[in-house]
Every structure is written in C-alpha cells, then in structure tokens.
Amino acid sequence: MPLDKKKIKDKLESERDVLIDEMKDMGKLNPETNEWEAVPEEMNYIETDQNDMADRFEDFESKSSMMKVLESKLGNILHALKGIGRDSFGKCEVCKKDIELARMEANPAARTCKKHINE
C-alpha cells in the first residue's frame, strides 16, 4: 500500500498544533533567537521561604528540560512538513529505502527505517 501523504500531512499538522499549545503553556518563543524558552511561574507575593524558592526553581528547570524535548519534536515535525512534497519523503536518510508503513503511521516525522533508528 502506498504512503498516504495527505493523511500523513494532516497528522503532522495536528501534532504540530498540539506541541505548540503545550509549549505556550510552559514558555514563549523568543523572536530574536527563534527558540522556545521556559518561563517561570508568575508570583503574586514575595518569596521568603527557601523551600518555595527551591520548588519554583525546580519547576522552572523541569519546564526548561521539557521545552528542549518538545522543541526537538517540533523541529522534526516541521522538517517533515517541509519535505512532504519531495520524492525522498518516507525514505530512510541512511539507506534510502522506504520507511516501513507502520512506522510512518506511528511517527510521520520519522527520518529512518527501523533498522537505522539509532543512527
């Protein structure tokens, strides 16, 4: 069965929108660097408790780490959307063979076949 690029494109666009919404909940896009940055929670009171300050810092660090993961996923999705019209779309970047249909359906931003997944 051939790759249904329309279905793949729709799924990629949907995943892109969900990721952007998640990222907006944790941070903002810096227009100067075009990178997403975590934003600490706004505080409506003066922090005096060391534990509260530590919790806030830990939350910010967690958001920063998650933001990096989501930004990477978003980059892969945008890369896939940009290349979906090319003949090379759906081909493994390593061996140039077709990426397994089940893999493309599960992860439409996949760049490699199962054999080369860690390369």
C-alpha positions in Angstrom: 0.0 0.0 0.0 1.5 3.4 -0.9 2.1 6.1 1.6 -1.0 8.4 2.0 0.8 11.8 2.1 -2.4 13.7 2.7 -3.2 11.6 5.8 0.4 12.0 7.0 0.3 15.7 6.4 -2.9 16.1 8.4 -1.4 14.1 11.3 1.8 16.1 11.2 -0.1 19.4 11.3 -2.3 18.2 14.2 0.8 17.1 16.1 2.5 20.4 15.4 -0.5 22.3 16.8 -0.7 20.2 19.9 3.0 20.7 20.6 2.9 24.4 20.1 -0.1 24.6 22.5 1.9 22.6 25.1 4.9 24.8 24.6 2.9 28.0 25.0 1.7 26.7 28.4 5.3 26.4 29.6 7.1 29.3 27.9 7.3 31.6 24.9 9.0 31.9 21.5 11.9 34.3 21.6 11.6 36.3 18.4 15.3 37.2 18.4 16.6 33.6 18.6 13.5 31.9 17.2 13.9 29.4 20.1 11.4 28.4 22.7 12.2 29.4 26.3 10.7 28.3 29.5 9.1 31.0 31.7 9.0 30.8 35.5 5.6 30.9 37.1 4.5 34.5 38.0 4.5 35.1 41.6 1.9 37.4 43.2 3.7 37.6 46.5 7.3 38.0 47.8 9.1 34.7 48.3 10.8 34.4 51.6 10.6 30.7 52.2 13.7 28.8 50.9 11.6 25.7 50.1 9.2 27.8 48.0 12.1 29.3 46.1 13.6 25.8 45.6 10.3 24.4 44.4 9.9 27.3 41.9 13.5 26.8 40.6 12.9 23.0 40.3 9.7 23.7 38.4 11.5 26.1 36.0 14.3 23.6 35.4 11.7 20.9 34.7 10.0 23.2 32.2 13.3 24.0 30.6 14.1 20.3 30.1 10.7 19.5 28.7 10.8 22.5 26.4 14.0 21.1 24.8 12.3 17.8 24.2 9.2 19.4 22.7 11.3 21.8 20.6 13.2 18.8 19.2 9.9 17.0 18.3 8.6 20.2 16.8 11.7 20.6 14.7 11.3 17.0 13.3 7.6 17.7 12.5 8.4 20.9 10.7 11.2 19.2 8.8 8.8 16.5 7.7 6.1 19.0 6.7 8.7 20.9 4.7 9.8 17.8 2.8 6.5 16.0 2.4 6.2 17.0 -1.2 9.6 15.6 -2.1 10.2 12.2 -3.7 12.6 11.4 -0.8 9.9 11.8 1.8 9.2 8.5 3.5 12.7 7.2 2.6 15.3 6.3 5.2 18.0 9.0 5.4 20.6 6.3 5.9 19.8 3.5 3.4 17.4 5.5 1.1 14.8 2.6 1.2 11.2 3.1 2.1 10.5 3.6 5.8 8.1 0.9 7.0 4.4 2.0 6.6 3.6 1.1 10.2 6.5 3.3 11.4 5.4 6.2 9.2 1.8 5.9 10.5 3.0 5.8 14.1 5.6 8.5 13.7 5.1 10.5 10.5 8.2 12.6 11.2 10.4 9.5 11.1 13.6 10.0 9.2 14.9 6.5 9.2 13.7 2.9 8.9 13.6 0.6 11.9 17.0 -0.8 11.0 18.6 2.6 11.3 16.5 4.1 14.1 19.5 4.9 16.3 21.7 6.4 13.6 
